[in-house]
Amino acid sequence: MRIIKFGIIGAGLMGREFASACARWCHLTKMNVRPELVAVCDRNPVIYPWYRDNFPAIRQFTDDYHELLANPEIEAVYCAVPHNLHREIYCAIINAGKHMLGEKPFGIDKEANDAILRCCMEHPKILVRCSSEFPFYPAMQRIGRMIEEDFFGQVIEVNSGFLHSSDLNPEKMINWKRMIEFNGEYGCMGDLGMHPCHFPFRAGYIPKNVRAILSKLVDKRPDKDGNMVPCLTWDNATLLCESEDPLHGGIFPLTIKTQRIAPGETDTWYFEIKGMKGCAKWSSKNPRRLELLEYKGSDQAVQQIDMGYESTFPTITGGIFEFGFTDSILQMWASFLTELAEGKTVSRFASCVTPKETALSHRLFTAALRSWKNTSTETV
Ligand SMILES: NC(=O)c1ccc[n+]([C@@H]2O[C@H](COP(=O)([O-])OP(=O)(O)OC[C@H]3O[C@@H](n4cnc5c(N)ncnc54)[C@H](O)[C@@H]3O)[C@@H](O)[C@H]2O)c1
């Protein structure tokens, strides 16, 4: 078993998800590699006790990421910090020769993303990937295999989105994800956009152009002292793109929706493909349910399949049981570590977002900002 010693930079919400996945590595049954968490860096010391209590192997706690990167023991880093810090810290990690899984959007804007990609190109031996876990759900892995087998025929349309309602309450206190200086001009697109882009991009559904509709629904929120302060980020975005069908040719509409104010949606990631031979639809709202339609010239019968725990990386969980968010995080990490240890991915759809795919998402989101400003269709 190869052990990869990891450090976390940014140990908040997502840092803890990674730490928990490390602690649950025994869930995976056929891995030749495992992570060991040895260092944590965060500016907020309130976070440390949870790590101290649960991870006795952590030998380094620091509020200075330079100290963590100077630790020769550390081979790889998970970085989950606010978007304004992505450029500086991701580049420092790569320049320090550490492998990295970084969080989306991989730079607060296109300029920052360009800089991160330049660093990647200067260090081709360092594995750099971006986090996105939803495609690891069993139903999405099944749809990926069906795309490879050309089950759907010529594509008619594809709809992909990530909707949640965490900002529905206008009284909710503002945090960094609602401030342009930390989250970026993209607003909800930067925050949520990589999730609905990952799967279509991997399928080769590349947006050629975009017409965007962006909404700011709540323009002021209380701060920690109860004062109302400006909330300037985009809450919701609908991107209508033209994409080319890579297998059959022809143009089809691809919609990518990201909404932080979507009543009725707690945390819904969905994907739908309609083709001339078949259709498929899946949503994390009902994660077991995969809807399929195979058209053979007669009835258009929709099948509903109850997916079990059909994971790409085998686990101890029985095949009939349910798969959830934390399982998708564990599978994503299994994919990253497998790629790191073996130099290749297990399959096209069971692998993490590449830096080039993040660059495409930045081209899409900057074109979307132009489109909304000019009421125009913009080339991506
Ligand atoms: N993959 C997903 O499903 C998912 C979900 C939520 C957030 N994210 C992404 O993860 C990243 C972090 O989001 P989060 O929700 O974990 O945020 P968070 O606010 O919970 O955590 C960020 C942490 O970074 C720390 N930090 C700030 N400046 C630092 C510095 N200079 N050095 C070290 N630590 C510093 C903060 O103290 C905080 O603990 C973002 O890029 C976000 O878009 C991904």
The ligand as an SDF file (V2000), in Angstrom:
LIG
                    3D

 44 48  0  0  0  0  0  0  0  0999 V2000
  -16.6890   20.6580   -3.9960 N   0  0  0  0  0  0  0  0  0  0  0  0
  -17.7080   21.1610   -3.3510 C   0  0  0  0  0  0  0  0  0  0  0  0
  -18.7900   20.5670   -3.3000 O   0  0  0  0  0  0  0  0  0  0  0  0
  -17.5680   22.4560   -2.6230 C   0  0  0  0  0  0  0  0  0  0  0  0
  -18.5210   22.8540   -1.6760 C   0  0  0  0  0  0  0  0  0  0  0  0
  -18.3180   24.0700   -0.9890 C   0  0  0  0  0  0  0  0  0  0  0  0
  -17.2260   24.8630   -1.2950 C   0  0  0  0  0  0  0  0  0  0  0  0
  -16.3280   24.4640   -2.2420 N   0  0  0  0  0  0  0  0  0  0  0  0
  -15.1380   25.2890   -2.5570 C   0  0  0  0  0  0  0  0  0  0  0  0
  -14.1840   25.0700   -1.5330 O   0  0  0  0  0  0  0  0  0  0  0  0
  -13.4270   26.2600   -1.2860 C   0  0  0  0  0  0  0  0  0  0  0  0
  -13.5680   26.6390    0.1770 C   0  0  0  0  0  0  0  0  0  0  0  0
  -14.9350   26.6980    0.4940 O   0  0  0  0  0  0  0  0  0  0  0  0
  -15.4800   26.2560    1.9400 P   0  0  0  0  0  0  0  0  0  0  0  0
  -16.9570   26.1310    1.7790 O   0  0  0  0  0  0  0  0  0  0  0  0
  -14.7000   25.1190    2.4700 O   0  0  0  0  0  0  0  0  0  0  0  0
  -15.1610   27.5970    2.7320 O   0  0  0  0  0  0  0  0  0  0  0  0
  -14.9120   27.8140    4.2950 P   0  0  0  0  0  0  0  0  0  0  0  0
  -15.0780   29.2630    4.5170 O   0  0  0  0  0  0  0  0  0  0  0  0
  -15.7320   26.8550    5.0950 O   0  0  0  0  0  0  0  0  0  0  0  0
  -13.3800   27.3820    4.4510 O   0  0  0  0  0  0  0  0  0  0  0  0
  -12.3270   28.1550    3.9420 C   0  0  0  0  0  0  0  0  0  0  0  0
  -11.2260   28.1370    4.9850 C   0  0  0  0  0  0  0  0  0  0  0  0
  -10.0790   28.8100    4.4730 O   0  0  0  0  0  0  0  0  0  0  0  0
   -9.4640   29.4430    5.5660 C   0  0  0  0  0  0  0  0  0  0  0  0
   -8.5210   30.4690    5.1050 N   0  0  0  0  0  0  0  0  0  0  0  0
   -8.7910   31.7230    4.6880 C   0  0  0  0  0  0  0  0  0  0  0  0
   -7.6520   32.3490    4.3490 N   0  0  0  0  0  0  0  0  0  0  0  0
   -6.6360   31.4780    4.5610 C   0  0  0  0  0  0  0  0  0  0  0  0
   -5.2270   31.5360    4.3920 C   0  0  0  0  0  0  0  0  0  0  0  0
   -4.6100   32.6370    3.9130 N   0  0  0  0  0  0  0  0  0  0  0  0
   -4.5040   30.4370    4.7200 N   0  0  0  0  0  0  0  0  0  0  0  0
   -5.0950   29.3200    5.1850 C   0  0  0  0  0  0  0  0  0  0  0  0
   -6.4360   29.2090    5.3680 N   0  0  0  0  0  0  0  0  0  0  0  0
   -7.1950   30.2770    5.0530 C   0  0  0  0  0  0  0  0  0  0  0  0
  -10.6250   30.0030    6.3820 C   0  0  0  0  0  0  0  0  0  0  0  0
  -10.2500   30.3150    7.7260 O   0  0  0  0  0  0  0  0  0  0  0  0
  -11.6190   28.8550    6.2950 C   0  0  0  0  0  0  0  0  0  0  0  0
  -11.5270   27.9690    7.3810 O   0  0  0  0  0  0  0  0  0  0  0  0
  -13.9670   27.2910   -2.2700 C   0  0  0  0  0  0  0  0  0  0  0  0
  -13.1570   27.3110   -3.4020 O   0  0  0  0  0  0  0  0  0  0  0  0
  -15.3670   26.7880   -2.6130 C   0  0  0  0  0  0  0  0  0  0  0  0
  -15.8270   27.1930   -3.8840 O   0  0  0  0  0  0  0  0  0  0  0  0
  -16.4780   23.2720   -2.8920 C   0  0  0  0  0  0  0  0  0  0  0  0
  1  2  1  0
  2  3  2  0
  2  4  1  0
  4  5  1  0
  4 44  2  0
  5  6  2  0
  6  7  1  0
  7  8  2  0
  8  9  1  0
  8 44  1  0
  9 10  1  0
  9 42  1  0
 10 11  1  0
 11 12  1  0
 11 40  1  0
 12 13  1  0
 13 14  1  0
 14 15  2  0
 14 16  1  0
 14 17  1  0
 17 18  1  0
 18 19  2  0
 18 20  1  0
 18 21  1  0
 21 22  1  0
 22 23  1  0
 23 24  1  0
 23 38  1  0
 24 25  1  0
 25 26  1  0
 25 36  1  0
 26 27  1  0
 26 35  1  0
 27 28  2  0
 28 29  1  0
 29 30  1  0
 29 35  2  0
 30 31  1  0
 30 32  2  0
 32 33  1  0
 33 34  2  0
 34 35  1  0
 36 37  1  0
 36 38  1  0
 38 39  1  0
 40 41  1  0
 40 42  1  0
 42 43  1  0
M  CHG  2   8   1  16  -1
M  END
$$$$
